[in-house]
């Protein structure tokens, strides 16, 4: 009989330990996953930061590049220049009768 009581006590202790540690382990796994996602985001932001730093340097040091960006993105022109903006042509609706006459020819 004493062995049976020891086994029951051992099983109860085991269940208590599992009940205590399983939620913590689950939370640890979620935090590791979140950390991994944030690490990837940091790497992407570092790359973007490097690209933006290069862009700023080019804008500060290369007047031709600055002019190109100003013309393209801001529509700035040189003195005396005229900028023409071409809009895409809108399709002309064809009357239903005209379409039938063509297909009947």
Secondary structure, DSSP 8 states (H G I E B T S, - for coil): -HHHHHHHHHHHHHHHHHHHHHHHHHHHHHHHHHHHHHHHHHHHHHHHHHHHHHHHHHHHH-HHHHHHHHHHHH----TT---------------HHHHHHHHH-
